[in-house]
Amino acid sequence: MDDPYHNNVNQQVTEGGEYTYTQDGGGYPYQSDYPPQDEDAASDDTEGADEDNQMYEGEYQGVPHPDEIKEARRAARVEARRKARLAAQQEEDEDNLPEQYEAIMEDCGHGRFQWTLFFVLGLALMADGVDGFVVGFVLPSAEKDMCISNADKGLLGWGFSIGSEFQMHSWRLFILVCLFPALAALVGVIFMPESPRFLLESSRHDEAWMILRRVHDTNWKAKGEPERVFTVTNIKTPQTQDDEFIEIQSDTGTAFQRWTVRHMTMLQQVMANIMSLSAPELRLQGLLLVIVWFCLAFSYHGLGVWFPDMIKYMQYEEYESKVRVFHRERVEHFHFNFSLVNQIHREGEYIHDKFANIEIRSVKFEDSLFENCYFEDVKSTNTFFDNCTFKNTIFYNTDLWHEKFKECRMENTTFLHPKKGCHLNFQEENDIVIYMVSFLGSLAVLPGNIISALFMDKIGRIRIIGGSMLVSSACTFLLLLSFSQGAVICWQCLFYGTSVAAWNGLEVISVELYPSSKRGTAFGILNGICKFATIIASFIFAAFIGITKIIPIFLAFAALVCGGLVALKLPETREKILS
């Protein structure tokens, strides 16, 4: 039953703080008789209720409530603590992984599997090291066979694909022999298993366990204990979000989708690994390593091309100093059955002459006349005819082709069965000294390798690298004071013997400065920098052969000094435990 004394009214508050009442049913508004109250005039009994019932005036403006801000901050702190615990746990697992892996390898033992691996890796190192001396052996012969100039020899420093006709000369056979280590290493790597540690870091635990068991069984079977059991049953590795994503996707979708997910994730990991090399803690040392690798490769491989050709150029200068000059000679009805060597013939006349079964080496004919002459079975080297006239002349089975004739006039002249290419006479054209230069340079690295291996842990990597590069720069500078073949060969051997120690130290420190998850990526990038520097050096150093020796020597000297000083800024890793 309705209260007869109850008025159905609604209470509202105006902007001025006044209470306005409206009666239901379309009644009239009126103000109460009570004066307006202050905002703080709530009683003690209703103070809490007033605050709870009062509307937050910023709600309609999209401003979060202070309580919501506090709750969000509290949730953020909880999430940050959770991530910190996960990161600490992952870091602890990563720190324990090397010790755990070492314990596993001790259980696997050391034997036949490791020696097989050493043999395959040794072949790979042979294939990588052969480029340091093969160019010096091949270049003197190949440049003649391919008819290339000094400026084009840089192409031959990193590729032997040019040439129009394949001819099995000894330098080509030498290249085939040098390919054997690379091919053998490639075949051996195909049959070698993947790195167990890589598989563990990629969360491929089952594959890693099977390979470790294979290593264990191979070694202990070779030692006469085939019954020995592989005791490792649990391998704990840190798990990343990418690994969790792979595990989730591996159980869903089609086989193609799973394959796509795994390989796309692996590609993302590779790109992330490359980008991780620019992390603040790795950025400076990475930049220093790039500079040292580039400087050492630029000077080492550049001088590797320059040394043999410099010896050859010195021989050429000595050869030129003994040239014989014939001026306005007239020869008629004469049979040239002896070789013409190191001569210049100017304004000569050769009438009814025969050149048969001879070699013409380093001979130049200028403004000369050949009339009714016959050339048969002639081999030429560095021989040219400049502004000459040929009348009624026959060339039969010779290597004198059109490029040998500069601004010459041909009248009723015939070329029959021409020989293409630059043909070699190894007994005459290629002095044994050229090959001895490369051989001695390659032999000189042997004591450098032994000394650097013995003292690497005693004096440290940094001193080995910096000291070796600075001593090598001194040997390079002293080349400016060398004017004989013997002096150049001596400084070349010292350069190779000292610089190889820098190579050994640089490769060791490049491995030790990076954690295992980034080591392979970093080493691959540094080797790419090395090859790039080698290509540039081959072009630059070969271009100055026969022009000047000051610029190549100065470039090599500056690169070695720069690299040596920068190497001294690298952190020492002699006492560092690999991560």
Secondary structure as UniProt FT lines:
FT   TURN            4..5
FT   STRAND          9..13
FT   TURN            15..16
FT   STRAND          19..23
FT   TURN            24..26
FT   STRAND          30..31
FT   TURN            39..40
FT   TURN            44..46
FT   HELIX           47..53
FT   TURN            57..58
FT   HELIX           59..61
FT   HELIX           66..108
FT   HELIX           112..129
FT   HELIX           131..146
FT   HELIX           150..152
FT   HELIX           153..158
FT   HELIX           170..191
FT   HELIX           196..201
FT   TURN            202..203
FT   HELIX           205..222
FT   TURN            223..224
FT   TURN            226..227
FT   HELIX           241..250
FT   HELIX           255..276
FT   TURN            277..278
FT   HELIX           280..320
FT   TURN            321..322
FT   STRAND          324..327
FT   STRAND          330..332
FT   STRAND          335..336
FT   STRAND          340..346
FT   STRAND          349..351
FT   STRAND          354..366
FT   STRAND          369..371
FT   STRAND          374..381
FT   STRAND          384..386
FT   STRAND          389..391
FT   STRAND          394..396
FT   HELIX           402..404
FT   STRAND          405..406
FT   STRAND          409..411
FT   STRAND          414..416
FT   TURN            426..429
FT   HELIX           432..459
FT   HELIX           461..477
FT   HELIX           478..481
FT   HELIX           485..512
FT   HELIX           516..543
FT   TURN            544..547
FT   HELIX           550..567
FT   TURN            568..569
FT   TURN            574..575
//
